[in-house]
Amino acid sequence: MDYWTLGALSDCDQVLSVCCAVCGHKNHIDPDVLLEHPKYTPFMYVYDIKSRIKCCKCGSKESSVFAQDRQYLGCWNPDPEKWEQADIDHLREDAA
């Protein structure tokens, strides 16, 4: 994931989903919005951006970053303890 570029994320209709390791706050970063800023280019790697990400809730720079399809933004939750039962059922090996 670190070696994806902003251009590749944009082309694949992906966003960066970020979860703070300290307070659990989650947010999404749209690569299209970043590319509107002159200091970001389509050839910038995600690992170059990760060091710039800071939680807007607690200020921590410790976070997990995932690529996620734009169409599934509303259903992402990084904390397995908060997953809905329907989300867990499809992960079971014996599920039909």
Buried (B, 14 or more C-beta within 10 A) or exposed (E): EEEBBBBBBBEEEBBBBBBBEEEEBBBEBBBEEBBEEEEBEBEBBBEEBBEEBBBEEEEBEEBEBBBBEBEEEEEBBBEEEEBEEEEEEEEEEEEE
